[in-house]
Amino acid sequence: MSDGGSTTRGTAGAVEPSAAPGVSAPHGVRGLVVAHGSMADGLIDAVRRIAGGVADALVPISNEGRSPQQLKASIQELAREGPVVVFADLLSGSCGMAAFAGCREADQGAVVCGVNLPVLLDFVFHRDLPMEELVPRLVEKGRDGIRALPRVG
């Protein structure tokens, strides 16, 4: 994200895009899922099983065997190819910090921390929305996907 653009941090750890109001995300926006171990692969596999081929819009990135600098470089490389939403597993972990730094330096995209299956499913079906609508929607859907059920018995 550029220093001249406006960025805000939402209450769920989302870093919103610096695009000017009214700038739409093209249909080709991709999701980068950055997580510890094999979590990204597992989440994307679940999206593919539920939603089918639209899951091809998601790219897994694991921190396994990568330094924070290597992780950031991987994110930057993919973010430079076009608009992205980077989904990180933890806001304060190596994945979240690399996601924020990688997007900021590539000046392409937004970061949503605390990734879960509901947010990824919503992304693959709504990735044609303008980024300024898409990112808050994703944060809301991610929060809504977390519920405590009443005890039985």
Residue pairs with C-beta under 8 A, 6 or more apart in sequence:
1 7
1 15
1 17
1 18
1 103
1 104
1 107
1 109
2 18
2 107
5 17
5 18
5 19
5 20
5 107
6 18
7 15
7 16
7 17
7 18
8 15
8 16
9 15
9 16
10 16
10 135
10 136
10 139
12 112
12 113
12 114
12 139
12 142
12 143
13 91
13 96
13 111
13 112
13 113
13 114
14 110
14 111
14 112
14 113
14 135
14 136
14 138
14 139
15 100
15 103
15 110
15 111
15 112
16 110
16 131
16 132
16 135
16 136
17 109
17 110
17 131
17 132
17 135
18 107
19 131
19 132
21 132
22 130
23 130
23 131
23 132
24 129
24 130
24 131
25 83
25 127
25 128
25 129
25 130
25 131
25 134
26 82
26 83
26 128
27 127
27 128
28 82
28 83
29 57
29 82
29 83
29 84
29 85
29 127
29 128
29 131
29 134
30 57
30 58
30 59
30 78
30 81
30 82
30 83
30 84
30 85
30 127
31 57
31 58
31 59
31 84
31 85
31 86
31 87
31 120
31 123
31 124
31 127
32 58
32 59
32 61
32 75
32 78
32 79
32 84
32 85
32 86
32 87
32 99
33 40
33 43
33 44
33 58
33 59
33 60
33 61
33 87
33 115
33 120
34 40
34 61
34 63
34 71
34 75
34 86
34 87
34 88
34 89
34 95
34 96
34 98
34 99
35 43
35 60
35 61
35 62
35 63
35 88
35 89
35 95
35 115
36 62
36 63
36 64
36 89
36 90
36 93
36 94
36 95
37 62
37 63
37 64
38 62
38 64
39 62
39 89
40 60
40 61
40 62
40 89
41 60
41 62
43 60
43 115
43 116
43 117
43 120
44 55
44 58
44 60
44 120
46 117
47 54
47 55
47 58
47 117
47 120
47 121
47 124
48 55
50 117
50 121
51 121
51 124
51 125
54 124
54 125
55 124
57 123
57 124
57 127
58 120
58 123
58 124
59 78
61 71
61 74
61 75
61 78
63 71
63 94
63 95
63 98
66 74
68 94
68 97
68 98
71 94
71 95
71 98
71 102
72 98
72 101
72 102
72 105
73 102
74 102
75 86
75 98
75 99
75 101
75 102
75 103
75 106
76 102
76 105
76 106
78 84
79 86
79 102
79 103
79 106
79 108
79 109
80 106
80 108
82 108
83 108
83 109
83 131
84 103
84 108
84 109
84 110
85 109
85 110
85 111
85 112
85 123
85 127
85 131
85 134
85 135
85 138
86 99
86 102
86 103
86 109
86 110
86 111
86 112
87 111
87 112
87 113
87 115
87 119
87 120
87 123
88 95
88 96
88 98
88 99
88 111
88 112
88 113
88 114
88 115
89 95
89 96
89 113
89 114
89 115
90 96
90 113
90 114
91 113
91 114
96 111
96 113
99 111
99 113
100 111
103 109
103 110
103 111
109 131
110 131
110 134
110 135
112 119
112 135
112 138
112 139
112 142
114 142
115 142
116 142
116 145
116 146
117 145
118 141
118 142
118 144
118 145
119 138
119 139
119 141
119 142
119 145
122 137
122 138
122 141
123 134
123 138
126 134
126 137
127 134
129 137
